[in-house]
Amino acid sequence: MKEMITDFWSLALPDEWKAEQEDETVIVIDADQISVIELTVLTPDSGMTLDDLIDSISSNEYVGDRLAELPCLYGHFEDEGAFYREWLIPLENEKLLVISHGCDLEDKGLDDSAVDEILSTLLVGEGDEE
């Protein structure tokens, strides 16, 4: 196992998964490239609250849930031949961690247990003030 650590969260990754950072997003990919996990920390725009940001991302179909013992909103949807599962986790300092697990529709469900196990290792903490 290796650990991916950012200013706001950390995650344990099995050796067959790799992580890379692109701008504000960490992308985690499995060796067979069936699944992609994206983790992004968002901050509401000026004049916008965290609830406004959550409302702009989620739909009425998102439900209250828990991920790694953290309260979150969870939703799933199909878009352009892909299937996505998404978690919205409020963080300290008016920030929102958005986690998305995507795969091709024909691969739906194949990596769910592996992704769930990885996400169960998620730890969040206060990030440095910018």
C-alpha positions in Angstrom: 0.0 0.0 0.0 1.1 3.5 -0.7 -0.5 6.7 0.6 -1.6 9.8 -1.3 -1.5 12.9 0.9 -2.8 16.4 0.2 -3.3 19.5 2.3 -6.9 18.4 2.9 -7.1 14.6 2.8 -5.2 11.3 2.6 -6.0 8.0 1.0 -4.3 4.6 1.0 -3.8 3.1 -2.5 -3.1 -0.5 -3.4 0.1 -0.9 -5.4 -1.7 -1.6 -8.6 -3.4 1.9 -8.5 -1.5 5.1 -9.4 -2.3 8.7 -8.6 -1.4 11.9 -10.4 -2.3 15.5 -9.8 -3.8 17.7 -12.6 -4.4 21.3 -11.3 -6.8 21.0 -8.4 -7.8 17.4 -9.1 -6.1 14.2 -8.0 -6.8 11.4 -10.5 -6.4 7.7 -9.3 -6.4 5.0 -12.0 -6.3 1.2 -11.6 -3.7 -0.8 -13.5 -6.3 -2.2 -16.1 -7.7 1.4 -16.6 -11.3 0.3 -16.0 -11.9 2.8 -13.2 -11.0 6.4 -12.5 -11.4 8.1 -9.2 -11.2 11.9 -9.2 -10.8 13.9 -6.0 -11.2 17.7 -6.1 -11.5 20.2 -3.3 -13.7 23.1 -4.2 -14.3 26.5 -2.6 -17.5 28.5 -3.1 -17.2 31.6 -5.3 -17.4 35.0 -3.7 -21.0 35.6 -2.5 -21.8 31.9 -2.6 -22.2 29.6 0.5 -21.1 26.0 0.8 -24.7 25.0 0.6 -25.1 27.0 -2.7 -22.0 25.2 -4.1 -23.5 21.8 -3.1 -26.8 22.7 -4.6 -25.1 23.7 -7.9 -23.4 20.3 -8.1 -25.9 17.8 -6.8 -29.4 17.0 -7.8 -32.5 16.0 -5.9 -31.4 12.4 -6.5 -28.4 12.8 -4.2 -29.0 11.3 -0.8 -27.4 11.6 2.7 -24.8 8.9 3.2 -21.5 8.2 4.9 -18.1 7.6 3.4 -15.2 6.5 5.6 -17.4 7.5 8.6 -17.8 11.1 7.1 -21.2 12.6 6.4 -21.7 13.2 2.7 -24.2 13.4 -0.1 -24.1 10.5 -2.6 -25.4 10.2 -6.1 -24.9 8.1 -9.2 -25.7 8.8 -12.9 -24.9 7.9 -16.5 -23.4 10.4 -18.9 -22.1 9.9 -22.5 -21.6 6.1 -22.2 -20.1 6.2 -18.7 -21.4 5.5 -15.2 -20.4 7.7 -12.3 -20.7 7.4 -8.5 -20.2 10.7 -6.7 -19.7 11.8 -3.1 -19.8 15.4 -1.8 -18.1 15.8 1.6 -18.1 19.2 3.4 -14.7 20.0 4.9 -13.4 22.6 7.3 -13.0 26.3 6.2 -16.0 26.2 3.8 -14.5 23.7 1.4 -16.1 20.8 -0.4 -14.4 17.5 -1.3 -15.9 16.0 -4.5 -15.1 12.4 -5.2 -16.2 10.8 -8.4 -15.7 7.2 -9.5 -16.3 6.7 -13.2 -16.1 3.8 -15.7 -17.6 2.8 -19.0 -21.2 1.6 -18.8 -20.2 -2.0 -19.8 -17.8 -2.0 -16.8 -20.3 -0.7 -14.3 -19.9 -2.5 -10.9 -16.6 -4.3 -11.8 -14.4 -2.2 -9.5 -17.0 -1.0 -7.0 -15.7 -3.2 -4.2 -12.0 -2.2 -4.8 -13.0 1.5 -5.1 -15.1 1.3 -1.9 -12.2 -0.3 -0.1 -9.8 2.5 -1.2 -12.3 5.2 -0.3 -12.9 3.6 3.2 -9.3 4.7 4.0 -10.1 8.4 3.4 -9.0 10.7 6.2 -9.7 14.4 6.1 -8.0 17.2 8.0 -7.7 20.9 8.0 -5.8 22.3 5.1 -3.4 25.2 5.2 -5.1 28.6 4.9 -4.3 30.2 1.5 
